[in-house]
Amino acid sequence: MFKRCISVALFFLFPWILAAQQYVLIPMDASQTNHLKAYGVIFNHLVDGETGQWLLNYRGGSFLATVENDIVRKSRFRNVTIETMSASDANQIIQQVESNSSNTAVVNLEKAPKIAVYTPDQALPWDDAVTLALTYAEVEYDKIWDVEVLEGKLDEYDWLHLHHEDFTGQFGKFWANYRNMPWYIAQVKQMEAMAAELGYSSVSEQKKDVARTIKEYVGEGGFLFAMCSGTDTFDIALAAEGVDIAPEQFDGDPADPNAQQKLDFDKTLAFENFEIKLNPAEYEHANIDVPVSINRVDQSLDFFTLFDFSAKWDPVPTMLTQNHVSSVRGFYGQTTAFQKDKVKSSVVILGESPGREQVKYIHGNYGNGTFTFYAGHDPEDYTHRVNDPPTDLELHPNSPGYRLILNNILFPAAQKKKKKT
């Protein structure tokens, strides 16, 4: 009898409990105080076993979640703007976002991806924009390097970022300007020792094998993100399988004089019909990149525009381009931008410089996985150079350029990834 009374009481109380449940909206439009920390709040909400919703194209790509796990206090502690509301108000927003009359959509965020950054142990967080963003947003990640990749450790991760790496084994093509610098000499010795220990004849052969392994990871359902030289050198290494493209200064023997003719563009992810640069003193790997001499433009006029996709029909590119502005300031890197005519037709262009045939941000599919390439080194350091001071993201909490990076870490949480067999 007692149990029955409890059941009857809960039956009548349940609608009231549901109505009383509170929701939190994390706005991502211009009203947000700290966009970058906001990503960390919702990401860690997922890490703690909670769920959320990504409201695509609604107030800059806002997030909605139930008031659980102290999310209100955690948001305020990080100076993240939030709006609390009733279940009824939250439902009204969802109905508005799901309306067929608006270019908006609701995407469920269910499980935080496990993140790895391909980077050497000695690299500091500010050496790479992604590790800087993850650290600032308080998103946990693991570092992995060639040994872990070749041992099959990628299977443990959902999302992988490529540190600004040179997968051609030419040590960033810093030879001309820095070959006598202690840091360059130490870096070369470290990589050569690792290649020898792993049984490779050269660093270039080891790096190409690493690139192929990462490509297999993508094909099996992995999410790959890369910036700067981690983008074009990755594809160059894939195209040059079995071909020596490294000049003698880098691997002890001359490059194959017919290397260009032997490149296989069917093996690349994003780029095709490019010409490699075999001059060891030239600070370019191929003509995929837009060199500084061509890219010269007044800094105040240097920007790229994000494309506007259909949130309901093209949710993936829509997620990757969520922002509170449509135009983002440009920034340099060893790979500053991609020549548009070198991008494969199967690749989706997410952002480009208007009227300049320069692509900044791209996305594509390979097998069961995806890749996203973002050109440039640091969205808040226009002409980043060796030994420049680190970027302080406390000064750029609303950076549109950094938002694009953090869109990518939430993208896998909204996907039902095919399980590996």
C-alpha positions in Angstrom: 0.0 0.0 0.0 2.8 2.4 0.9 4.6 1.7 -2.4 1.4 2.2 -4.3 0.9 5.6 -2.6 4.5 6.6 -3.6 3.9 5.6 -7.2 0.6 7.5 -7.4 2.3 10.6 -5.9 5.2 10.4 -8.4 2.7 10.0 -11.2 1.1 13.3 -10.3 4.4 15.0 -9.4 6.3 14.0 -12.5 4.9 16.7 -14.9 5.6 19.3 -12.2 9.2 18.0 -11.8 9.8 18.1 -15.5 8.4 21.6 -15.8 10.5 22.7 -12.9 13.7 21.4 -14.5 16.1 24.2 -15.4 18.1 24.6 -18.6 21.1 26.7 -19.3 21.7 28.4 -22.7 25.3 29.3 -23.5 24.9 32.0 -26.1 27.7 32.2 -28.8 26.8 35.5 -30.4 28.3 38.9 -29.6 26.8 38.8 -26.1 29.2 36.0 -25.0 32.0 37.2 -22.7 34.4 34.3 -23.4 33.6 32.2 -26.5 36.7 30.0 -26.1 36.1 29.0 -22.5 32.4 28.3 -23.5 33.6 25.4 -25.6 35.4 24.0 -22.7 32.3 24.2 -20.5 30.1 22.2 -22.8 32.9 19.8 -23.7 33.6 19.0 -20.1 29.9 18.7 -19.5 30.0 15.8 -21.9 33.1 14.4 -20.3 31.2 14.2 -17.1 28.5 12.0 -18.7 25.9 14.7 -19.4 24.5 15.7 -22.8 23.8 18.9 -24.6 22.5 20.4 -27.8 24.3 22.5 -30.4 21.9 25.1 -31.9 23.4 25.6 -35.3 23.1 29.1 -36.7 21.1 30.2 -33.6 22.8 33.1 -31.9 26.2 32.2 -33.3 25.9 28.5 -32.7 24.8 28.4 -29.0 24.7 25.4 -26.7 21.8 24.2 -24.6 22.0 21.8 -21.6 20.2 20.9 -18.5 21.3 22.4 -15.2 23.3 19.4 -14.0 26.8 18.8 -12.6 27.1 22.4 -11.4 27.4 23.8 -14.9 26.1 27.2 -13.8 28.8 27.7 -11.2 31.5 26.4 -13.6 30.4 28.7 -16.3 30.4 31.8 -14.1 33.8 30.8 -12.6 35.2 30.9 -16.2 33.5 34.2 -17.0 31.3 32.4 -19.6 28.0 34.1 -20.2 24.9 31.9 -19.6 21.2 32.3 -19.5 19.1 30.0 -17.2 15.6 29.1 -18.3 12.7 26.7 -17.7 12.1 23.6 -19.7 9.2 25.3 -21.3 11.4 28.2 -22.5 14.1 25.7 -23.7 11.5 23.8 -25.6 10.3 27.0 -27.3 13.8 27.7 -28.5 14.2 24.2 -29.8 10.9 24.5 -31.7 12.1 27.8 -33.2 15.5 26.3 -34.2 13.8 23.3 -35.8 11.3 25.4 -37.7 11.5 24.7 -41.5 11.3 28.5 -42.1 14.8 29.1 -40.6 18.3 28.1 -41.6 18.9 26.6 -38.1 19.1 23.1 -36.7 19.5 21.2 -33.4 22.4 18.7 -33.1 22.6 16.4 -30.1 25.9 16.3 -28.3 26.2 12.9 -26.6 29.8 11.9 -25.9 33.0 13.8 -25.7 35.6 12.5 -28.1 39.0 11.4 -26.8 41.6 13.8 -28.2 45.2 13.3 -29.2 47.7 15.8 -30.5 50.5 14.6 -32.7 53.4 16.6 -31.3 56.8 16.0 -29.7 57.0 15.8 -25.9 59.2 18.9 -25.7 56.8 21.1 -27.6 55.2 23.8 -25.4 51.4 24.6 -25.6 52.0 27.9 -27.3 54.1 26.2 -30.1 50.8 25.3 -31.7 47.5 27.1 -31.9 45.5 24.0 -31.2 47.3 23.0 -28.1 47.1 26.6 -27.0 43.3 26.6 -27.6 42.7 23.3 -25.8 44.8 24.4 -22.8 43.0 27.7 -22.5 39.6 26.1 -22.9 40.5 23.5 -20.3 40.0 20.5 -22.6 42.1 17.5 -21.9 44.2 15.9 -24.6 47.1 13.4 -24.9 50.3 13.9 -26.7 51.4 11.2 -29.2 54.4 11.0 -31.5 55.7 8.7 -34.2 56.4 5.8 -31.9 52.8 5.7 -30.6 51.3 6.2 -34.1 53.4 3.3 -35.6 52.5 1.1 -32.6 48.8 1.5 -33.4 47.8 3.8 -30.5 45.6 5.9 -32.7 42.8 3.4 -32.2 42.4 4.7 -28.7 41.4 8.2 -30.0 38.5 9.7 -31.8 40.1 13.0 -32.8 43.6 13.8 -33.9 45.4 17.1 -34.5 48.6 17.3 -36.5 51.0 19.7 -34.9 52.7 22.0 -37.6 54.7 19.0 -38.8 56.8 18.4 -41.9 55.8 15.0 -43.1 58.2 15.1 -46.0 61.1 14.7 -43.6 62.8 18.0 -44.6 62.7 19.4 -41.0 60.4 22.3 -41.9 62.8 23.4 -44.7 64.5 25.6 -42.1 67.9 24.5 -43.4 68.8 27.7 -45.3 68.2 30.1 -42.3 68.7 28.0 -39.2 71.0 25.0 -40.0 73.6 26.4 -37.6 71.2 27.1 -34.8 71.5 24.8 -31.7 67.7 24.1 -31.6 67.7 23.1 -35.3 70.7 20.8 -34.9 69.2 19.2 -31.8 65.9 18.7 -33.6 67.5 17.0 -36.5 69.6 14.7 -34.3 66.6 13.7 -32.3 64.6 12.8 -35.4 67.4 10.9 -37.1 68.0 8.9 -33.9 64.3 8.0 -33.7 64.3 7.0 -37.4 67.3 4.7 -36.9 65.9 3.2 -33.7 62.6 2.4 -35.6 64.5 0.8 -38.4 64.1 3.4 -41.1 66.8 4.5 -43.6 65.8 8.2 -43.2 63.5 10.5 -41.4 61.7 11.1 -44.7 60.8 7.4 -45.0 59.6 7.3 -41.4 57.4 10.4 -41.7 55.8 9.0 -44.9 55.0 5.8 -43.1 53.5 7.8 -40.2 51.4 9.8 -42.8 50.1 6.6 -44.3 49.2 5.2 -40.9 47.3 8.4 -40.0 45.5 8.1 -43.3 44.4 4.6 -42.4 43.2 5.9 -39.1 40.9 8.4 -40.9 39.7 5.7 -43.3 38.6 3.6 -40.3 36.5 6.4 -38.8 38.9 8.9 -37.3 38.5 12.6 -37.3 41.7 14.5 -38.4 42.4 18.1 -38.0 45.6 19.9 -39.1 47.0 23.4 -39.4 49.9 25.1 -41.1 52.5 22.8 -42.7 50.7 19.8 -41.1 48.2 20.1 -44.0 50.1 20.3 -47.3 53.2 18.3 -46.2 50.8 15.4 -45.2 49.4 15.1 -48.7 52.8 15.6 -50.3 54.1 12.7 -48.2 51.2 10.5 -49.3 51.7 11.4 -53.0 55.4 10.6 -52.7 55.1 7.0 -51.5 58.2 5.2 -52.8 59.7 8.4 -54.2 62.7 10.2 -52.8 61.7 13.9 -52.7 64.2 15.0 -50.0 67.4 16.8 -51.2 70.7 15.5 -50.0 70.9 18.1 -47.3 68.1 16.3 -45.5 68.6 12.6 -46.0 72.2 12.2 -47.3 71.4 11.4 -50.9 70.0 13.4 -53.8 66.2 13.6 -54.5 64.9 11.5 -57.4 65.3 13.7 -60.5 62.0 12.3 -61.8 60.2 12.8 -58.5 57.6 15.1 -59.9 56.5 12.7 -62.6 56.2 9.9 -60.0 53.8 11.6 -57.6 50.5 9.8 -57.2 47.7 12.3 -56.5 45.2 9.4 -56.1 46.7 8.8 -52.7 46.2 12.3 -51.3 43.3 13.5 -49.3 42.8 17.1 -50.3 45.2 18.3 -52.9 46.2 17.4 -56.5 48.2 18.5 -59.5 50.8 20.3 -57.3 54.5 20.7 -58.0 57.0 19.9 -55.3 59.9 22.3 -54.5 63.2 20.4 -54.6 65.4 23.4 -53.8 66.6 22.9 -50.2 67.0 26.6 -49.6 63.4 27.4 -50.7 61.0 27.8 -47.8 58.2 26.0 -49.6 57.4 22.4 -50.0 55.1 22.7 -53.1 52.9 25.2 -54.9 49.9 24.2 -52.8 50.7 27.1 -50.4 50.1 30.7 -51.4 53.6 32.2 -50.9 54.2 35.5 -49.0 55.2 37.3 -52.3 51.7 36.6 -53.7 49.8 37.0 -50.5 51.0 40.5 -49.8 48.1 42.7 -48.8 47.5 45.3 -46.2 46.9 43.6 -42.9 43.7 45.5 -42.3 42.3 44.1 -45.6 43.5 40.5 -45.1 40.5 38.4 -44.2 38.7 35.2 -45.3 34.9 34.6 -45.5 33.1 31.6 -44.1 30.5 30.1 -46.3 26.9 29.9 -45.2 25.7 26.3 -45.4 22.2 24.8 -44.9 22.0 23.8 -41.2 19.4 21.1 -41.9 20.8 19.7 -45.1 24.6 20.2 -44.5 25.0 20.0 -40.8 28.7 19.0 -40.9 30.1 22.1 -42.7 27.6 24.2 -40.7 29.1 22.9 -37.4 32.6 23.6 -38.6 31.8 27.2 -39.5 29.8 28.3 -36.5 30.9 31.7 -35.5 29.7 35.1 -34.3 31.1 36.8 -37.5 31.2 35.7 -41.1 34.6 37.2 -42.0 37.7 36.2 -40.1 41.0 38.0 -40.0 43.7 36.3 -42.1 47.1 35.1 -40.6 50.3 33.8 -41.9 52.1 30.5 -41.4 54.6 28.3 -43.3 51.4 27.3 -45.1 49.4 30.5 -45.2 46.6 29.5 -47.6 45.8 26.9 -50.3 45.8 27.6 -54.0 42.2 27.0 -55.0 43.1 25.2 -58.2 45.1 22.6 -56.2 42.1 21.6 -54.0 40.3 18.4 -55.1 36.7 18.9 -56.4 35.5 16.4 -53.7 36.7 18.7 -50.9 34.3 21.2 -49.3 35.6 24.7 -49.1 34.6 26.2 -45.8 36.3 29.6 -46.0 38.2 31.5 -48.6 39.6 35.0 -49.4 37.1 36.8 -51.7 38.5 37.5 -55.2 42.0 36.1 -54.5 41.6 32.4 -55.4 42.9 31.5 -51.9 41.3 28.9 -49.7 41.9 29.0 -46.0 39.6 26.3 -44.5 38.5 23.0 -46.0 36.9 19.7 -45.1 36.5 16.3 -46.7 35.6 12.6 -46.2 37.9 9.6 -46.6 36.5 6.2 -45.9 34.5 6.3 -42.7 36.3 9.3 -41.4 36.9 13.0 -42.1 39.7 15.5 -42.4 39.7 19.3 -41.9 42.6 21.5 -42.9 43.0 25.1 -41.6 45.9 27.1 -43.1 48.1 29.4 -41.1 49.9 29.2 -37.8 48.2 31.3 -35.2 44.8 33.2 -35.7 45.9 35.9 -33.3 49.5 36.3 -34.4 49.4 37.7 -37.9 53.0 37.1 -38.9 54.2 34.5 -36.4 58.0 33.9 -36.6 60.5 31.7 -34.9 61.1 32.8 -31.3 58.1 35.2 -31.3 56.5 35.5 -27.8 53.5 33.2 -27.1 49.9 34.4 -27.8 48.0 35.1 -24.6 44.4 34.0 -25.2 43.3 35.9 -22.1 43.6 38.9 -24.5 41.6 37.1 -27.2 38.7 35.3 -25.5 36.3 36.0 -28.4 38.7 35.1 -31.2 36.7 34.1 -34.3 39.8 32.4 -35.7 40.3 30.2 -32.6 36.6 29.4 -32.6 37.0 27.5 -35.8 39.6 25.3 -34.1 37.3 24.5 -31.2 34.3 23.8 -33.5 36.3 20.8 -34.6 36.6 19.2 -31.2 32.8 19.2 -30.7 32.1 18.0 -34.2 32.8 14.3 -33.4 30.5 14.5 -30.3 27.7 15.1 -32.8 28.5 12.2 -35.0 27.6 8.5 -34.8 31.0 7.1 -35.6 31.2 3.7 -37.2 32.7 1.2 -34.8 36.0 -0.4 -35.9 36.0 -4.1 -36.3 
